[in-house]
Amino acid sequence: MSRIAVIGAGAWGTAISIVLARDAGRPGSHRVSLWAFEPEVCKSIASVRINQAFLPGCLIPESVAVTNSLQDALRDAEIVISAMPSHHCRRIFEGMAPHLRPEMLFVSATKGIEAETLSRMSQVMNEVITSKCKFKSALKLAAISGPSFAKEVARGDPTAIAAASTESEVAARIQAEFSDGGLRVYTNNDLVGVELGGALKNVIAIAAGVCEGLGLGHNTAAALITRGLAEITRLSVECGAKRETMAGLAGMGDLVLTCTGGLSRNRSVGVELGKGRKLDSIISGMHGMVAEGVLTTNAAVGLAKKMRVEMPITHQVHAILHEDKSPRDAIRDLMTRPGAGE
């Protein structure tokens, strides 16, 4: 039996806890602790076993212990899964530091890039832990990503994701711990590519939503996804990722899902932008839900500038989000760029 702490009780963190506790009671099943920042989330799960705020309608097994205390969540944990929004990762890990141990295995389930430092989540985790905890041994770090809407994962729809680590035994451990009849996990040794693919696709998903909101058709969507993948691949490879990763679950797979699926929060933000709504109004109506692509767009533009990589779709999404550019003007500017080879 593995003792697992899931830090972050949003939709994805809650879904992960449901998967890990799905076979509770069988030999070798997990003991799962779920940490929630919001006291009302703890109360909802404790009283009715449902996260009404972030994952309504999905029953959480009794074996999942929910807590508002980081110390309680991390006590005796062997695996620590980070499922908080990217902009909270550094602060929460600083709060976790006194309760961490060198033998723990750390897994990032967050699809984002830290805006201020342009760091991937595993880099943020590594930096905080090594500076605050001063472990003598190297950290065991991994990331999971792939086409995985939380609601569908929670209800057991067949889903496939990638577990990436620079150490093959760490990826294999995550594969063994997470896999069940509803979730198939593939190992991957490209931590950079899996993390960047999962983060950058959210920017393209906003663009896909904008096209939907403007009433544009399938031609536009197909072109956007294809050229969006080209942008993601260019930047990821320049940052040290493997090109083939972008053709897999954490690249093309997640991109297609997030650009076309109705459960995508990033795509939904784009739809509303395409209809003419302002970003502040859209965000205020999300009731605490996070569309990672809004923040990741800033980081993506910064990372592209640092690596000297051209990302025209990303720059137009940034202009729509943060410079009040008209979505139609953004589409026009993309279509009238100087001719180029594919």
N, C-alpha and C positions, 0 to 999 in steps of 0.2 A: 504494500500500500504506500503510495506517495502522498506526502503532505504538500499541498499546493496553495499559495496565496495569490489571489487575483486582485490587483490593485487598480480600482476604477470600476464603478458599477453603472456605467452608461450602458447603452444597448449592447455593444460588442463585449465588454467585460462580463456582463450578465449572461450573454449567450455562451461565452467560453466556460463560465462556471457551470452552466446547465449541461454542456457537453461532458465536462470532466466528471460530473457527479451522476451522469445518466445511468450508469450501471452500479450505483451504490448498493452495497450489500453482497456483491459477488466477491470471491476471493481476489485480492490484489487491487480492489477498487480504491479510488482516491479519497482523501479527506481534504475538502475544499473550504477555504476561508475567502469571503468576498468583502473587500473594503469599499465602503461608500463614503464619499465626502458629505453628502446631504443626509442629515438626520431623518428627513421624511422618507428617503429611500430605504433606510434601515427599518424604519417603522412599517412601511408597506410590505417589505419582504418578510419581516418577522411575523406580521399579523395574518397576511393572506397568501404568502409565498409567491407574490407577483411584484415585479418592479413596475408599478403603475406609471411612474414618470417617464421611463425610458424604454421599457419593453413590455407594454401591456399585452395581456392575453397569453403570456408564456409562463407556465408553471415552473417554479424553481424547486428542485428536490429538497426535501427536508434535511438532507445531509449537508447542504451548503450552509455554513455558519456565516451570517452577515454581521459586520461590525463597523463602527465608526472610529475604531482605535487601530492605528497602524501597528502598534506594539502587539496587540492581540492577534491581528491578521497575520503577522510575520512570525509569531512564536512557533518554533519547531519546523518552519517551512523549509522544504528542500528545493522547491521550484517557485520562483517569484515571477509572475506574469504582469507586465506593465501595460495597462489598458486605458490609461488616462489620456485626455487631450494633449497634444504635443506641447502646447504653451504652458502646461502645468507640470511637465515631466521633471524638469530640473528642480523646481521648488519641492515637489512631493518626494523625490529621491533624497533631497537634503534632509527632509523630515524623517525619512526611513533609515538614514545612515546609522543611527545608534543601535538599530535592531537587526542589522545585516551581518551575515557571517560568510567567511571566504568559501565555504563548501557549497553555498547556494548556487543554483543555476538560474540565470536571469534571462527572461524572454520578453522581447518587445513585441506587443501586438498593436502598437500605435502607428498609423500611417501618416507621418508628418515630418517636417524639417523645422528645426528651431530657427526662428526668423533672425534673431540677433547674431547668432554664431554660424548659421548655415550648416549646423551639425545634424547628422542623422540621430535617431533616438538611441541607438546602441552606443554611439559616441558620447551623447549626453550622459547616459547611464554610467558608462565606463569612467568618464571624467569625474563625475560627482562621487562615485563609490571609491575610486582610487585616491581622491584627494581627501575625502572625509573619513574613510575607514582605514586607509593605509594598509590594505591587505598585502602580504608578501607574495602570495601566489597570484597567477594570472586569473582574471575573471572568466567564468564560463558564460558566454553570451550567445544569444540566438535571436532570430526574428521570425515571425510568422506573417505571411501575407498571401493574397490570392483572392479570387472572386467569391466573396462570402458576405452576403447580407445577413446581419445579425438575426433577424426574425426567422429567416429560412434555416439558418444553422440551428437555432434553438428548437425549432419544431422537427428537426431531423431530416430535412430534405438532403439528398445526396450532394455533398459538397467536397471539392478538392482544393487544398491549399499547399503552399510550400513552407518548409521549416529550414531556415538557412543559418549556417554557422561556419566560421573558418575552421572549426574542429569537427571532424566527421562524427565522432562519438557523441558530441552534444546534439547535433541535428538528429542522429539516430535515436537518442533518448527522447527528444520531443516527439518524433514520429511515433514511438512506441506508446508514449503517455497519452497523446491526443487522439490517436486513431480509434475509430469504432465503426459500427455499421452505417452511420450517417456522415462521418467525416473521414476522408482519405487524405493522408499527409505524405507528401513527397519530400525527400531530403534534397538540399541544395547547398553548395559550398560558396555561393556568391552572395555574401551578406550585403555588400554594397548595392548590388543590382536589385535584390529582393526588396530592400528598404526604399531605394529611390523609385523603383517601379510603383510600389504601393502608395508613395506620397505624391508623385508627379501626376499620376493618372487623375487625381482629384481636380487638378487645374483644367485638364482637357474635358472632364465631365461637366464643369461649369460652362465651358464653351458649347458643349453639346446641348445643354439645357437652353442656352441662349438661342441656338438655332431652332429648337422646338418652340420656344416662346415667340419667336418671330414668324412661325408658321412655315418654316422651310422644310423640304422633303428629305427623302431617303438618300438622294444623291449627295446632298450636303453632309448628312450625318456620316455616310461612308467615307467621304473625302476627309472629313474632320478627324475621324478615328484613325485613319491611315496616316495622315500627316502628323497627327498628334503623337502617334507611336514613334514616328521618325524623330520628332523633337526629344521625346523622353529617352530614346536610345542614344542619340548624339550626346546628350548631357551625361547620362549614366556611364557610358563608355569612357568619356573624358574624365570622369571621377573615379574610374578604376573598375567599373562593372564589366561583366561579360555580355557581349552582344546577344548571345543565345538566350540569356535570362529574359530578355525583353520579348521573346517569342513564346514564353511559357506562362504559367499561372499568375505570377506576380507582375508580369508585363501585359501582354495582349489579353490574357484572361480577365484580369481585374479591370483593365481599361474598357473592354467591351461591356462588361457588367455595369460598371459605374456610368458609362455614357448612355446606356439604353434602358436600364432598369428603373421602374417606377419607385423603388424604395431608396434610390440614391438621393441623399440630402444635398450633395454638391450639384447634381443635375437639377434638382428642384429649385435651388437658388438661382441657377442659370435661367430656368424657365421663367421665373418671376422677373428677372432682369430683362429678359427678352420681351416681356409684356409691358415693360416700362416702369416697374416698381423700383424704388431706390433701395440700396443695400441695407441701410439702417432699419428701414421698415420691415424688410424681409427677415433680418436677424432677430429683431424684437419679437417676431411672430413664431419663432422656432421653439419657444418655451424651454430654453436651456440646452437644446440639442446643438451639436457642433458640426458645422460643415468645414472640415479641415482644409479644403481647397482655398478658402478665402484667405487664410493665413499663409498657406503653402505657396500661393502665388507670389507673395512678396519674397519669400525665401528662394523660390525658383528663379525669379528675375535676378536676384543677387548672386545666386550660384552660377547662372548663365554668364553674367558679366565677369565674374571671377575667373571662370574657365574659358571665357571667350568663345561661347557657343551661341549660335543663332537659334532663337526660339520665337518665331513670329506669332504663333497662336497664343503662347503664354504671355507675351508682351501685350497683345490686344486684350486678353482677359484682365490683365493688371490695369489697363487703361479704363476698361469698363467698371471694374470694381472700385478703383481708387482715384481715378482722374475724371470721373463722371462723363466718360466718352459714350456716345450713342452706340448701342449694339449694331445698328445698321451701318454706321460709319466704320466700325471695326471690321465688319464683314467686307465692306467695300475695299478697305485698305489692304486686307489680306488678299483679295482677288486681283488687285491691280498692282501687286508687287512686281518688280522686274522678273522676267522669265528665268527659269532655272531648270537644271536637270534633276530627275528624280533620284 
